[in-house]
Amino acid sequence: MRYRRIAGTDIDVSEVGFGVWTVAAGWWGAFSDDEAAALMQEALDLGITFFDTAETYGNGRGETVLAHAFPGAARDRIVIGAKFGYDWQHRPADRQAGHQEARHCWDPPFLEGALRGSLDRLGTDRIDHWQLHNPRMDALQRDDLWTFLDKVQREGHVRSVGVALGPAIGWREEGEFAMAQRTIHSVQMIYNALELDPGRALLDAARASGTSLLVRVPHSSGMLEGRYTADTVFPENDHRRHRPRAWLLNGVKKIEQLRFLTEDGATLGQKALRYVLRDPLVASALPNIYNREQLVEFAAASDVADVTDAQAATIEALHDSNYGLPVEQEAGLNPETRRRQAAAAAKGAASR
């Protein structure tokens, strides 16, 4: 395993991290506390030291299960990334069902309580990397929020601060503003070979500001693991079962065009991680890990060859042509992606 430092800190994280959401929230299958802990403990044995969670994952379970996996002195062997900002304990009745977003609250007294709650559930006296969870511009513009974050860092309860963008792909404006106008150490974003935007713009902003990046969904919800076929059926308790069938069918067609990445014997899942880790600004990638086979494969991604510049250029060209598929078949494309694909299509038409 290789390790990278979060910019402006003394915190080193494994370049392949562990997203605790997968084993805590029930959207990737059911895990008992002991099953989740065993998977995370093996991850540490394989060199993974960065565990990213949030108070909202499983209504606090994402934090308690991490404490269950690494009690006492074992906590000092890991780096904890946590998130805050949702008033998830007072979710309105009309938002109880499903994976619907709770109300944000950025008032310092509320956040003081949220921090105490997270520390208690995590069984620790400090959070290594505390991130605003899916903030909109109103939060980023609140001076009292940032004064509070300065205070808790001085007190030692929080070692560093970041912004985790979402919930859906997007939020370019928020990421660029946070890096340019606020003192943060990282931005967490969606970025992978099938979803390059707005990640490319955020990489540019990170270069200008010297901010680290954390990448979530580096396998595009498992598509870039290369295991799906047109006949794949997801379990009832797997959130991907509820996606449009076009997501699966188009994704499989795209993946076949990326098989060239595996000619050196590495798996597609490993190369997908190496692709997002090409830029040294990316401190860690957080794959969705939900079984031991994946864990071993992804942890070994540190040992495979990097994606070359030529291979990366091919990935970008494929992406910007939508892998040769009609754009109208794609739902929910990021506006920046649509713009790039339209430009690529126009260039192709002009050359014919």
C-alpha positions as CSV (number, residue, x, y, z in Angstrom):
1,M,0.0,0.0,0.0
2,R,1.2,3.5,-0.8
3,Y,0.4,6.5,1.3
4,R,-0.2,10.2,0.6
5,R,-0.5,13.3,2.8
6,I,-3.6,15.5,3.0
7,A,-2.3,18.9,1.9
8,G,-1.5,21.4,4.7
9,T,-1.6,18.7,7.4
10,D,0.6,16.0,8.9
11,I,-2.0,13.3,8.1
12,D,-1.0,10.5,5.9
13,V,-3.7,8.3,4.4
14,S,-3.7,5.1,2.4
15,E,-4.2,5.8,-1.3
16,V,-7.0,3.2,-1.3
17,G,-9.4,4.0,1.5
18,F,-12.5,2.3,2.9
19,G,-16.0,4.0,2.6
20,V,-17.9,2.8,5.6
21,W,-21.2,3.7,4.0
22,T,-21.2,0.4,2.1
23,V,-21.3,-1.7,5.2
24,A,-23.4,0.5,7.5
25,A,-26.3,2.0,5.5
26,G,-28.0,-1.1,4.1
27,W,-27.9,0.0,0.5
28,W,-25.2,-2.6,-0.5
29,G,-26.6,-5.5,1.4
30,A,-27.0,-6.4,5.0
31,F,-23.9,-6.6,7.3
32,S,-23.9,-7.4,11.0
33,D,-21.7,-5.3,13.2
34,D,-19.3,-8.2,13.5
35,E,-19.2,-8.8,9.7
36,A,-18.6,-5.1,9.0
37,A,-15.8,-5.0,11.7
38,A,-14.1,-8.1,10.3
39,L,-14.0,-6.6,6.8
40,M,-12.5,-3.4,8.1
41,Q,-10.0,-5.1,10.3
42,E,-8.8,-7.1,7.4
43,A,-8.6,-3.9,5.4
44,L,-6.2,-2.5,8.0
45,D,-4.1,-5.7,7.8
46,L,-3.8,-5.1,4.1
47,G,-2.5,-1.6,4.7
48,I,-5.7,0.5,4.4
49,T,-5.6,3.1,7.1
50,F,-8.2,5.7,5.9
51,F,-11.8,5.0,6.9
52,D,-14.4,7.5,5.8
53,T,-17.8,7.6,7.5
54,A,-20.6,10.0,8.4
55,E,-23.1,10.4,11.2
56,T,-25.9,9.9,8.8
57,Y,-24.7,6.5,7.6
58,G,-27.3,4.1,9.1
59,N,-28.4,6.9,11.5
60,G,-25.1,6.8,13.5
61,R,-24.2,3.2,12.7
62,G,-21.4,4.2,10.4
63,E,-19.6,5.6,13.4
64,T,-20.5,3.0,16.0
65,V,-19.5,0.1,13.7
66,L,-16.1,1.8,13.2
67,A,-15.6,2.1,16.9
68,H,-16.6,-1.6,17.2
69,A,-13.9,-2.5,14.6
70,F,-11.1,-0.5,16.2
71,P,-11.6,-0.1,20.0
72,G,-9.1,1.3,22.4
73,A,-5.5,1.5,21.2
74,A,-6.5,0.1,17.8
75,R,-8.1,3.5,17.0
76,D,-4.7,5.1,16.9
77,R,-3.7,2.9,13.9
78,I,-6.4,4.4,11.6
79,V,-7.3,7.8,10.2
80,I,-11.0,8.6,10.6
81,G,-12.8,10.8,8.1
82,A,-16.2,11.9,9.2
83,K,-18.9,14.2,8.0
84,F,-21.4,16.6,9.5
85,G,-24.1,19.1,8.8
86,Y,-27.4,17.1,8.6
87,D,-30.0,17.3,11.3
88,W,-30.6,13.6,10.8
89,Q,-32.0,12.9,14.2
90,H,-35.0,15.2,13.6
91,R,-35.8,14.1,10.0
92,P,-39.4,15.2,9.0
93,A,-42.0,12.5,8.8
94,D,-42.3,12.9,5.0
95,R,-38.5,12.1,4.7
96,Q,-38.4,9.0,6.8
97,A,-38.7,6.5,3.9
98,G,-35.9,5.8,1.5
99,H,-32.6,7.6,1.0
100,Q,-34.1,11.1,1.1
101,E,-32.0,14.0,2.2
102,A,-32.5,15.4,5.7
103,R,-32.4,19.1,6.6
104,H,-29.1,20.8,7.0
105,C,-28.2,22.8,10.0
106,W,-25.0,24.8,10.2
107,D,-25.6,26.8,13.4
108,P,-22.5,26.5,15.6
109,P,-24.5,25.4,18.7
110,F,-26.0,22.5,16.7
111,L,-22.6,21.6,15.3
112,E,-21.1,21.6,18.8
113,G,-23.6,18.9,19.7
114,A,-23.0,17.1,16.5
115,L,-19.3,16.9,17.1
116,R,-19.8,15.6,20.7
117,G,-22.2,13.0,19.3
118,S,-19.8,11.8,16.7
119,L,-16.9,11.6,19.1
120,D,-19.0,9.6,21.5
121,R,-20.2,7.2,18.8
122,L,-16.6,6.8,17.4
123,G,-15.2,6.2,20.9
124,T,-12.4,8.8,20.4
125,D,-11.3,12.2,21.5
126,R,-10.6,13.6,18.0
127,I,-11.7,13.3,14.4
128,D,-8.8,13.3,11.9
129,H,-10.7,14.8,9.0
130,W,-14.1,16.4,9.5
131,Q,-16.0,17.3,6.3
132,L,-19.1,19.4,5.6
133,H,-21.6,16.8,4.2
134,N,-23.0,17.9,0.9
135,P,-23.0,21.6,1.6
136,R,-24.7,24.2,-0.6
137,M,-23.4,27.7,-1.1
138,D,-25.2,29.1,1.9
139,A,-23.1,27.0,4.3
140,L,-19.8,27.9,2.6
141,Q,-20.6,31.6,2.9
142,R,-21.3,31.5,6.6
143,D,-18.5,33.1,8.5
144,D,-19.7,31.8,11.9
145,L,-19.4,28.3,10.7
146,W,-15.8,28.7,9.7
147,T,-15.0,30.5,12.9
148,F,-16.4,27.5,14.7
149,L,-14.3,25.1,12.6
150,D,-11.2,27.1,13.4
151,K,-12.0,26.8,17.1
152,V,-12.5,23.0,17.2
153,Q,-9.2,22.6,15.3
154,R,-7.4,24.7,17.9
155,E,-9.0,22.7,20.7
156,G,-7.7,19.5,19.1
157,H,-11.1,17.8,18.6
158,V,-10.7,18.1,14.8
159,R,-7.3,17.7,13.1
160,S,-8.3,18.9,9.6
161,V,-11.4,20.1,7.7
162,G,-12.8,19.2,4.3
163,V,-15.8,19.6,2.0
164,A,-17.6,16.5,0.7
165,L,-19.7,17.4,-2.3
166,G,-23.0,15.8,-3.3
167,P,-25.4,14.1,-3.0
168,A,-25.4,13.7,-6.7
169,I,-22.6,14.3,-9.1
170,G,-22.2,18.1,-9.6
171,W,-21.6,20.9,-7.2
172,R,-18.7,22.4,-9.2
173,E,-19.5,26.0,-8.0
174,E,-19.4,24.9,-4.3
175,G,-16.1,23.0,-4.7
176,E,-14.4,25.9,-6.5
177,F,-15.6,28.4,-4.0
178,A,-14.6,26.4,-1.0
179,M,-11.0,25.9,-2.4
180,A,-10.6,29.5,-3.3
181,Q,-12.3,31.3,-0.4
182,R,-12.1,29.0,2.7
183,T,-9.3,27.3,4.5
184,I,-9.9,23.6,3.8
185,H,-7.6,20.6,3.4
186,S,-9.6,18.5,1.0
187,V,-12.6,18.3,-1.3
188,Q,-14.3,14.9,-1.7
189,M,-15.9,14.4,-5.1
190,I,-17.3,11.8,-7.5
191,Y,-14.7,11.0,-10.2
192,N,-14.2,8.0,-12.4
193,A,-13.6,6.9,-16.0
194,L,-17.3,7.0,-16.7
195,E,-18.0,10.3,-14.8
196,L,-15.2,12.8,-15.3
197,D,-17.1,16.0,-14.7
198,P,-17.1,18.2,-12.8
199,G,-14.0,16.3,-11.4
200,R,-11.8,17.7,-14.1
201,A,-12.7,21.3,-13.2
202,L,-12.2,20.6,-9.5
203,L,-8.8,19.1,-10.3
204,D,-7.9,22.4,-11.9
205,A,-9.2,24.3,-8.9
206,A,-7.2,22.0,-6.6
207,R,-4.0,22.7,-8.5
208,A,-4.5,26.4,-8.1
209,S,-5.2,26.3,-4.4
210,G,-3.0,23.4,-3.3
211,T,-6.0,21.5,-1.9
212,S,-6.1,17.7,-1.7
213,L,-8.9,15.7,-3.3
214,L,-10.7,12.5,-2.1
215,V,-12.5,10.5,-4.7
216,R,-15.6,8.6,-3.9
217,V,-17.4,6.2,-6.3
218,P,-14.2,5.5,-8.2
219,H,-15.9,2.4,-9.8
220,S,-19.1,4.2,-10.8
221,S,-21.3,2.2,-8.4
222,G,-19.5,-1.0,-9.3
223,M,-19.7,-0.7,-13.1
224,L,-15.9,-0.2,-13.5
225,E,-15.2,-3.4,-11.6
226,G,-16.0,-5.1,-14.9
227,R,-18.1,-7.9,-13.6
228,Y,-21.6,-6.9,-14.8
229,T,-23.3,-8.2,-17.9
230,A,-26.6,-7.4,-19.6
231,D,-28.1,-10.3,-17.5
232,T,-26.9,-9.0,-14.1
233,V,-29.7,-8.9,-11.5
234,F,-29.0,-7.0,-8.3
235,P,-30.3,-8.3,-4.9
236,E,-33.5,-6.8,-3.5
237,N,-31.6,-4.8,-0.8
238,D,-29.1,-3.4,-3.3
239,H,-29.8,0.2,-4.4
240,R,-28.6,-0.5,-7.9
241,R,-31.6,-2.8,-8.5
242,H,-33.7,0.4,-8.7
243,R,-31.7,2.1,-11.4
244,P,-33.0,2.4,-15.0
245,R,-32.1,-0.7,-17.0
246,A,-30.3,1.7,-19.5
247,W,-27.7,2.4,-16.8
248,L,-26.7,-1.3,-16.8
249,L,-27.0,-1.9,-20.6
250,N,-25.1,1.3,-21.6
251,G,-22.5,0.7,-18.8
252,V,-21.7,-2.7,-20.0
253,K,-21.1,-1.4,-23.6
254,K,-18.8,1.3,-22.3
255,I,-16.8,-1.1,-20.1
256,E,-16.0,-3.4,-23.0
257,Q,-14.1,-0.4,-24.6
258,L,-12.0,-0.1,-21.5
259,R,-10.7,-3.7,-21.5
260,F,-7.4,-2.5,-23.0
261,L,-6.5,-1.3,-19.5
262,T,-6.2,-4.9,-18.3
263,E,-3.6,-6.1,-20.9
264,D,-0.9,-6.1,-18.3
265,G,-2.8,-8.6,-16.1
266,A,-4.3,-6.1,-13.7
267,T,-8.1,-6.2,-13.1
268,L,-10.3,-3.4,-14.5
269,G,-11.2,-2.6,-10.9
270,Q,-7.6,-2.0,-10.0
271,K,-7.0,0.1,-13.1
272,A,-10.0,2.2,-12.4
273,L,-8.4,3.1,-9.0
274,R,-5.0,3.8,-10.6
275,Y,-6.8,6.1,-13.1
276,V,-8.3,8.4,-10.4
277,L,-5.0,8.2,-8.5
278,R,-2.9,9.4,-11.4
279,D,-2.9,13.0,-10.1
280,P,-0.9,13.4,-6.9
281,L,-3.5,15.8,-5.6
282,V,-5.8,12.8,-5.0
283,A,-4.9,11.7,-1.5
284,S,-7.2,8.7,-1.4
285,A,-9.8,6.9,-3.5
286,L,-12.7,5.3,-1.6
287,P,-14.1,2.3,-3.4
288,N,-17.4,0.6,-2.3
289,I,-16.1,-2.6,-0.6
290,Y,-18.7,-5.2,0.3
291,N,-16.9,-8.5,0.2
292,R,-13.5,-10.0,1.0
293,E,-12.7,-10.7,-2.7
294,Q,-13.1,-7.0,-3.6
295,L,-11.1,-5.9,-0.6
296,V,-8.1,-8.0,-1.5
297,E,-8.3,-6.9,-5.2
298,F,-8.6,-3.2,-4.4
299,A,-5.9,-3.1,-1.7
300,A,-3.6,-4.7,-4.3
301,A,-4.2,-1.8,-6.7
302,S,-1.2,-0.1,-5.1
303,D,1.0,-2.8,-6.6
304,V,-0.1,-2.6,-10.2
305,A,1.3,-0.3,-12.9
306,D,0.0,3.2,-13.2
307,V,-2.3,4.2,-16.1
308,T,-0.2,5.8,-18.8
309,D,-0.7,9.2,-20.3
310,A,-1.7,7.6,-23.6
311,Q,-4.2,5.4,-21.8
312,A,-5.6,8.3,-19.9
313,A,-6.0,10.3,-23.1
314,T,-8.0,7.4,-24.6
315,I,-10.3,7.3,-21.6
316,E,-11.0,11.0,-21.9
317,A,-11.6,10.7,-25.7
318,L,-14.0,7.8,-25.1
319,H,-15.8,9.7,-22.3
320,D,-16.2,12.9,-24.3
321,S,-17.7,10.9,-27.2
322,N,-20.0,9.1,-24.7
323,Y,-18.3,5.9,-25.7
324,G,-20.0,6.1,-29.1
325,L,-23.5,5.8,-27.6
326,P,-26.3,8.3,-28.3
327,V,-26.3,11.0,-25.7
328,E,-30.1,11.0,-25.6
329,Q,-29.9,7.5,-24.0
330,E,-28.1,8.8,-21.0
331,A,-30.1,10.1,-18.0
332,G,-28.7,12.6,-15.5
333,L,-25.5,13.6,-17.4
334,N,-23.6,16.4,-15.8
335,P,-24.0,19.7,-17.8
336,E,-20.2,19.9,-18.3
337,T,-20.2,16.4,-19.7
338,R,-23.0,17.3,-22.1
339,R,-21.1,20.4,-23.3
340,R,-17.9,18.4,-23.9
341,Q,-19.8,15.6,-25.7
342,A,-21.6,18.1,-27.9
343,A,-18.3,19.8,-28.8
344,A,-16.7,16.4,-29.6
345,A,-19.6,15.5,-31.8
346,A,-19.4,18.8,-33.6
347,K,-15.7,18.4,-34.2
348,G,-16.2,14.9,-35.5
349,A,-18.9,16.1,-37.9
350,A,-16.7,18.9,-39.2
351,S,-13.9,16.4,-39.9
352,R,-16.1,14.1,-42.0
